[in-house]
Amino acid sequence: GKENVDSRHNRGRGGETTRFHTVNVAQPVRFSRKCPTGWHHYEGTASCYRVYLNGENYWDAVQTCQRVNGSLATFTADQELRFILAQEWDLEEKTFVRKDQRRFWVGYQYVITNRNHSLEGHWEVAYKGSSEVFLPPEPIFGTAMSEKENVLCAQLQCFHFPTLRHHGLHSWYAENCYEKSSFLCKRSQTCVDIKDNIVDEGYYFTPKGNDPCLSCTCHNGEPEMCVAALCERPQGCQQYRKDPKECCKFTCLDP
């Protein structure tokens, strides 16, 4: 409050200073947009991306992405795809293809229109979202195809070796949708608090950073209208440590 702030600069009766001491002072700061732990952020689309390693068929992968407020990834431009290919995803040894090659379900489907001499068809976006969507080139057809299926699902193949990964080498597969595979989810950026909890639009929270006494409003994935609490230093303690994640919580280091 204003009374406390003003009193910091005044002397009390008898020339004694007041007991109020400022420990934390809010500073103007620009926050970067965040993603939850385990997700990769791309500024170009203000989106977050995550690879899920648990092998699921295409339809189960769709539901898993929806449960985390996302969808199977589609790409708006070649730059976004290059960002995905360049990432070193946290991949374990349990994969469903060769160790140097990783395939992920992504949000496209290949609709077959002719099965005469060769498979003919076209790519479609599985779930209509943005109108500005990059469509894949002609696919490599998977080995587990069924003659009854008229819709195949897209797998993006990335390479694990750094030299291949950074050159952007990749392939597109049209595969039986009931095969099990890792998959790539995409979601909008979001506010994440100092304890790594996801914050909904319009709610107050303390953003990641060095000041656990900040309180901000989540707006379009960014902290805005931030205010800070001012803490009185602990009494009877000469040396102390501030808790990095709790406002006005201290540990006394005196013997």
Secondary structure, 3 states (H helix, E strand, C coil): CHHHHHHCCCECHHHCECCCCCCCCCCCCCCCCECCCCCEEECCCCEEEEEEEEEECHHHHHHHHHHCCEEECCECCHHHHHHHHHCCCCCCCCCCCCCCEEEEEEEEEEEEEECCCCCEEEEEECCCCCCCCECCCCCEECCCCCCCCCEEEEEEEEECCHHHHHCCCCEEEEECCCCCEEEEEEEECEEEECCCCEECCCCEECECCCCCCEEEEEECCEEEEEEECCCCCCCCCCCEEECCCCCCCEEECCC
